[in-house]
Amino acid sequence: MQKSDIPPNDLNMLQTVLDAWCTQQRISRKDATAEAKILIDEYQRGTRSQIALIDALINSSTTH
């Protein structure tokens, strides 16, 4: 799935989640490539809830 395959509203939501995560974790967005991949993977699995997407990021950070 390419960025252009994601509807604009969903892309905005994914960016909002990533920005919030980066702010909370105090990392720059350019350094959050792994987190962006997690969000896209979850989106491709059908996850559309911001809370569920954040949970996926939390779960991935606790397993690393």
DSSP file (Angstrom, degrees, kcal/mol; ACC not computed):
  #  RESIDUE AA STRUCTURE BP1 BP2  ACC     N-H-->O    O-->H-N    N-H-->O    O-->H-N    TCO  KAPPA ALPHA  PHI   PSI    X-CA   Y-CA   Z-CA
    1    1 A M              0   0    0      0, 0.0     2,-0.2     0, 0.0    43,-0.1   0.000 360.0 360.0 360.0 128.4    0.0    0.0    0.0
    2    2 A Q    >   -     0   0    0      1,-0.1     3,-2.0     0, 0.0     4,-0.4  -0.604 360.0-105.8 -96.7 161.7    1.4    3.4   -1.0
    3    3 A K  G >  S+     0   0    0      1,-0.3     3,-1.5    -2,-0.2    -1,-0.1   0.859 121.0  59.0 -52.7 -37.9    0.6    6.6    0.7
    4    4 A S  G 3  S+     0   0    0      1,-0.3    -1,-0.3     7,-0.0     7,-0.0   0.670  95.3  64.6 -69.5 -15.5   -1.6    7.6   -2.2
    5    5 A D  G <  S+     0   0    0     -3,-2.0    -1,-0.3     2,-0.1    -2,-0.2   0.585  86.4  85.1 -81.0 -10.6   -3.7    4.5   -1.5
    6    6 A I  S <  S-     0   0    0     -3,-1.5     5,-0.1    -4,-0.4     0, 0.0  -0.811  89.4-115.5 -94.8 125.6   -4.8    5.9    1.9
    7    7 A P     >  -     0   0    0      0, 0.0     4,-2.6     0, 0.0     3,-0.4  -0.252  28.5-113.1 -56.4 146.5   -7.8    8.3    1.8
    8    8 A P  H  > S+     0   0    0      0, 0.0     4,-2.5     0, 0.0     5,-0.2   0.856 115.5  52.0 -52.8 -41.5   -6.8   11.8    2.9
    9    9 A N  H  > S+     0   0    0      1,-0.2     4,-1.9     2,-0.2     5,-0.1   0.907 112.6  45.4 -64.3 -40.0   -8.9   11.7    6.1
   10   10 A D  H  > S+     0   0    0     -3,-0.4     4,-2.6     2,-0.2    -1,-0.2   0.886 111.3  52.8 -69.8 -38.1   -7.3    8.4    7.1
   11   11 A L  H  X S+     0   0    0     -4,-2.6     4,-2.4     1,-0.2    -2,-0.2   0.915 108.8  50.4 -62.5 -42.4   -3.8    9.7    6.3
   12   12 A N  H  X S+     0   0    0     -4,-2.5     4,-2.4    -5,-0.2    -1,-0.2   0.905 110.1  50.4 -61.0 -41.2   -4.5   12.8    8.4
   13   13 A M  H  X S+     0   0    0     -4,-1.9     4,-2.4     2,-0.2    -2,-0.2   0.920 110.2  48.9 -63.8 -44.4   -5.5   10.5   11.3
   14   14 A L  H  X S+     0   0    0     -4,-2.6     4,-2.4     1,-0.2    -1,-0.2   0.898 112.3  49.0 -62.1 -40.3   -2.4    8.4   11.0
   15   15 A Q  H  X S+     0   0    0     -4,-2.4     4,-2.9     2,-0.2    -1,-0.2   0.885 109.8  52.0 -66.6 -38.4   -0.2   11.5   11.0
   16   16 A T  H  X S+     0   0    0     -4,-2.4     4,-2.5     2,-0.2    -2,-0.2   0.923 110.9  47.3 -62.7 -44.9   -2.1   12.8   14.0
   17   17 A V  H  X S+     0   0    0     -4,-2.4     4,-2.5     2,-0.2    -2,-0.2   0.930 114.0  47.4 -62.5 -45.4   -1.5    9.6   15.9
   18   18 A L  H  X S+     0   0    0     -4,-2.4     4,-2.8     1,-0.2    -2,-0.2   0.917 111.9  49.9 -63.6 -43.4    2.2    9.5   14.9
   19   19 A D  H  X S+     0   0    0     -4,-2.9     4,-2.4     2,-0.2    -1,-0.2   0.916 111.5  48.4 -61.4 -43.2    2.7   13.2   15.9
   20   20 A A  H  X S+     0   0    0     -4,-2.5     4,-2.5     2,-0.2    -1,-0.2   0.914 112.4  49.2 -63.3 -42.5    1.1   12.6   19.3
   21   21 A W  H  X S+     0   0    0     -4,-2.5     4,-2.8     2,-0.2     5,-0.2   0.932 111.3  48.9 -61.6 -46.5    3.3    9.5   19.8
   22   22 A C  H  X>S+     0   0    0     -4,-2.8     5,-2.1     1,-0.2     4,-1.0   0.902 111.8  49.3 -61.8 -41.8    6.4   11.5   18.8
   23   23 A T  H  <5S+     0   0    0     -4,-2.4     3,-0.4     2,-0.2    -1,-0.2   0.935 113.9  45.3 -62.7 -46.5    5.5   14.3   21.2
   24   24 A Q  H  <5S+     0   0    0     -4,-2.5    -2,-0.2     1,-0.2    -1,-0.2   0.897 118.8  41.5 -65.4 -40.1    4.8   12.0   24.1
   25   25 A Q  H  <5S-     0   0    0     -4,-2.8    -1,-0.2    -5,-0.2    -2,-0.2   0.529 106.9-127.2 -85.3  -6.2    8.0    9.9   23.5
   26   26 A R  T  <5 +     0   0    0     -4,-1.0     2,-0.3    -3,-0.4    -3,-0.2   0.920  64.1 131.0  57.5  48.1   10.1   13.1   22.8
   27   27 A I      < -     0   0    0     -5,-2.1    -1,-0.2    -6,-0.1     2,-0.1  -0.925  61.3-107.6-123.8 153.8   11.4   11.8   19.4
   28   28 A S    >   -     0   0    0     -2,-0.3     3,-1.2     1,-0.1     4,-0.2  -0.485  25.3-121.8 -78.3 152.1   11.4   13.6   16.1
   29   29 A R  G >  S+     0   0    0      1,-0.3     3,-1.6     2,-0.2     7,-0.1   0.855 112.4  59.8 -62.3 -34.6    9.0   12.5   13.5
   30   30 A K  G 3  S+     0   0    0      1,-0.3     3,-0.3     2,-0.1    -1,-0.3   0.736 104.5  51.2 -67.5 -19.9   11.9   11.8   11.1
   31   31 A D  G <  S+     0   0    0     -3,-1.2     3,-0.3     1,-0.2    -1,-0.3   0.348  92.0  80.4 -94.5   5.7   13.2    9.3   13.6
   32   32 A A    <>  +     0   0    0     -3,-1.6     4,-2.4     1,-0.2    -1,-0.2  -0.165  47.8 125.3-105.3  39.2    9.9    7.5   13.9
   33   33 A T  H  > S+     0   0    0     -3,-0.3     4,-2.2     2,-0.2    -1,-0.2   0.890  74.8  51.0 -66.9 -38.1   10.1    5.3   10.8
   34   34 A A  H  > S+     0   0    0     -3,-0.3     4,-2.1     1,-0.2    -1,-0.2   0.917 111.8  48.1 -64.0 -41.4    9.5    2.1   12.7
   35   35 A E  H  > S+     0   0    0      2,-0.2     4,-2.3     1,-0.2    -2,-0.2   0.892 109.6  52.3 -65.9 -40.1    6.5    3.6   14.4
   36   36 A A  H  X S+     0   0    0     -4,-2.4     4,-2.4     1,-0.2    -1,-0.2   0.902 108.9  51.0 -62.1 -40.4    5.1    4.9   11.1
   37   37 A K  H  X S+     0   0    0     -4,-2.2     4,-2.8     2,-0.2    -2,-0.2   0.906 108.3  51.8 -63.7 -41.4    5.5    1.4    9.7
   38   38 A I  H  X S+     0   0    0     -4,-2.1     4,-2.6     1,-0.2     5,-0.2   0.931 110.2  49.0 -60.0 -45.6    3.6   -0.1   12.6
   39   39 A L  H  X S+     0   0    0     -4,-2.3     4,-2.4     2,-0.2    -2,-0.2   0.914 112.7  46.8 -61.9 -43.3    0.8    2.4   12.0
   40   40 A I  H  X S+     0   0    0     -4,-2.4     4,-2.6     2,-0.2    -1,-0.2   0.913 111.9  51.0 -65.7 -42.3    0.6    1.6    8.3
   41   41 A D  H  X S+     0   0    0     -4,-2.8     4,-1.4     1,-0.2    -2,-0.2   0.926 112.1  46.6 -60.2 -44.6    0.7   -2.2    9.0
   42   42 A E  H  <>S+     0   0    0     -4,-2.6     5,-2.3     2,-0.2     4,-0.4   0.896 111.0  52.5 -64.5 -39.8   -2.2   -1.8   11.5
   43   43 A Y  H ><5S+     0   0    0     -4,-2.4     3,-1.6     1,-0.2    -2,-0.2   0.919 107.2  52.2 -60.8 -43.6   -4.1    0.3    9.1
   44   44 A Q  H 3<5S+     0   0    0     -4,-2.6    -1,-0.2     1,-0.3    -2,-0.2   0.796 104.0  57.6 -64.4 -27.9   -3.7   -2.3    6.4
   45   45 A R  T 3<5S-     0   0    0     -4,-1.4    -1,-0.3    -5,-0.2    -2,-0.2   0.534 129.0 -98.1 -78.5  -6.2   -5.1   -4.9    8.9
   46   46 A G  T < 5S+     0   0    0     -3,-1.6     2,-0.4    -4,-0.4    -3,-0.2   0.462  72.2 148.6 106.2   2.2   -8.2   -2.7    9.2
   47   47 A T      < +     0   0    0     -5,-2.3    -1,-0.3     1,-0.2    -2,-0.1  -0.579   6.0 158.5 -73.5 123.9   -7.5   -0.8   12.3
   48   48 A R        +     0   0    0     -2,-0.4     2,-0.4   -35,-0.0    -1,-0.2   0.381  39.6 102.7-124.7  -1.7   -9.1    2.7   12.1
   49   49 A S     >  -     0   0    0      1,-0.1     4,-2.2     2,-0.0     5,-0.2  -0.716  62.8-146.1 -88.0 130.5   -9.4    3.6   15.7
   50   50 A Q  H  > S+     0   0    0     -2,-0.4     4,-2.5     1,-0.2     5,-0.2   0.903 102.1  51.9 -60.5 -40.3   -6.9    6.1   17.0
   51   51 A I  H  > S+     0   0    0      1,-0.2     4,-2.6     2,-0.2    -1,-0.2   0.919 109.5  48.5 -63.5 -43.2   -6.9    4.4   20.4
   52   52 A A  H  > S+     0   0    0      2,-0.2     4,-1.9     1,-0.2    -1,-0.2   0.869 111.2  51.2 -65.2 -35.7   -6.2    1.0   18.8
   53   53 A L  H  X S+     0   0    0     -4,-2.2     4,-1.7     2,-0.2    -2,-0.2   0.909 110.7  47.5 -67.4 -41.6   -3.4    2.5   16.8
   54   54 A I  H  X S+     0   0    0     -4,-2.5     4,-2.7     1,-0.2    -2,-0.2   0.909 109.0  54.9 -64.5 -41.1   -1.8    4.0   19.9
   55   55 A D  H  X S+     0   0    0     -4,-2.6     4,-3.0     1,-0.2    -1,-0.2   0.895 105.2  53.5 -57.6 -39.7   -2.2    0.6   21.6
   56   56 A A  H  X S+     0   0    0     -4,-1.9     4,-2.1     2,-0.2    -1,-0.2   0.895 109.6  47.6 -63.0 -39.6   -0.3   -1.0   18.8
   57   57 A L  H  X S+     0   0    0     -4,-1.7     4,-2.0     2,-0.2    -2,-0.2   0.915 112.9  48.5 -66.7 -42.3    2.5    1.4   19.2
   58   58 A I  H  X S+     0   0    0     -4,-2.7     4,-1.5     1,-0.2    -2,-0.2   0.938 112.2  48.8 -62.0 -46.4    2.5    0.9   23.0
   59   59 A N  H  X S+     0   0    0     -4,-3.0     4,-0.8     1,-0.2    -1,-0.2   0.876 111.0  50.3 -62.3 -37.9    2.5   -2.9   22.5
   60   60 A S  H  < S+     0   0    0     -4,-2.1     4,-0.5     1,-0.2     3,-0.3   0.856 109.3  51.1 -71.0 -32.6    5.4   -2.7   20.0
   61   61 A S  H  < S+     0   0    0     -4,-2.0     3,-0.2     1,-0.2    -1,-0.2   0.773 108.2  52.0 -75.9 -24.2    7.5   -0.6   22.3
   62   62 A T  H  < S+     0   0    0     -4,-1.5    -1,-0.2     1,-0.2    -2,-0.2   0.647 107.3  53.1 -84.4 -14.1    7.0   -3.0   25.2
   63   63 A T     <        0   0    0     -4,-0.8    -1,-0.2    -3,-0.3    -2,-0.2   0.535 360.0 360.0 -95.8  -6.8    8.1   -6.0   23.1
   64   64 A H              0   0    0     -4,-0.5    -1,-0.2    -3,-0.2    -2,-0.2   0.413 360.0 360.0-101.5 360.0   11.4   -4.3   22.0
